[in-house]
Amino acid sequence: MNELIPGLFTQPDTLTTTVQLLLLLTVLSLAPAILVLMTSFTRIVVVLSFVRTSLATQQMPPNQVLIGLALFLTFFVMAPVFHDVNENAIQPLTSGEITSEEAFAEGTKPMKEFMAKYTRQKDLSLFMNYSKMERPESIEDISLTVLVPAFVISELKTAFEIGFMLFVPFLIIDMVVASVLMSMGMLMLPPIMISLPFKILLFVLVDGWFLIVQSLLLSYQ
């Protein structure tokens, strides 16, 4: 029995299965980081958090609802990219048509194209200059260690720009309510208690969730 065990892992079929299993475990362990940093999740979840903060509704909607909505919107936005990864990398790898190295190259190509499309040149140059990287001839030549952080800070800047625009109308309501309360001498009454219903009413009347989701989806066209 002991003599058969070393030979078990030298057979081509068994070795291929072992490599695929290790690759699958590696991808699953990195899946949260891939989902958060290499997709549209960052921008979406930050904007949704800004919405709740600007409304000052504390924990409404709950974190589970915001993260769940961000996940499904991310899957919706990234569906074409995930389809390309599946068609060009995962399916050929499982059928044995390409090696794991080729599958990685083919799988990262659609992801690089997506991230490069929404990465600012200034942010990409920052990491390229720091790593003393030569100017790449194509997107495929850009390393993920350079492209991913550049993409993340670009997404954060875009999300904060959208968040600033969300804060403005609700800030105006807070200022108006605070001015009215001061003019009436009601200094002990917290303005947020009075402005909160008006902010929620405004948000409902303009169909705020529809407009925000629509803006997020249009920002990735």
Phi, psi and omega in degrees: 000318181294331180286338182274336185295314178299322180288341181296325185264006176259353176287139184302316183295317180293321179295319179297317179296321179295317179296318179296321179295316178296320178296319179295316179296322178295316180296319180295323179290330180265358184303315178301316179294321178297316182295320185282318191260341186245012179229188180278004185299318184301309181297317185294312184290327178292317179296316178297325176292322176297323179299312180295322180293319180293328177284340181059042180263020179059249184257028178241120357290156180295164180301322181298322180290315181296315180292320177297316178296319178298322179295313182291325174294324177296315178297325179292315181291320186272002184305313178299322180292315178297326178295318178296319179297318180293317183288323187263342185234304188291310181296313177298327180291315181293332178272358177080016181281332180227164179274172180295324178295317178293323179295321178295318180295317181289327181286326180279343182299308178297325179294319178296319179297320178295312183294320180296328181296328184247020177256131179288144181299323180297317180292320179293320179295327179302309183283329178292319179292323181293322180273003180055044182270136178289156181297122183286150179279333180212173180296325181297337181278350180279130179286146178296330178294341177263317187287320184297308179296326177296319178296320183294313181290332174293318178294320179296319179296316178297318180296321179289328175296317177295319179298323178298317179294330178288328184287329189303306182297324180286329176294322178298319178298317179298319180293319180295314180297317179297320179295319179296316180295321178293321179293334179270358179078013181267068185284337184276347181272120180298126180300331183294332179293328180273323184283334183303311179299323179292322178293318178295319179297317178298317181297322179288318183296324180271004181057060188300317183295322177297315182294321181291313179296320178298317180295320179296317180292320180292333180290347179251018176266000000 
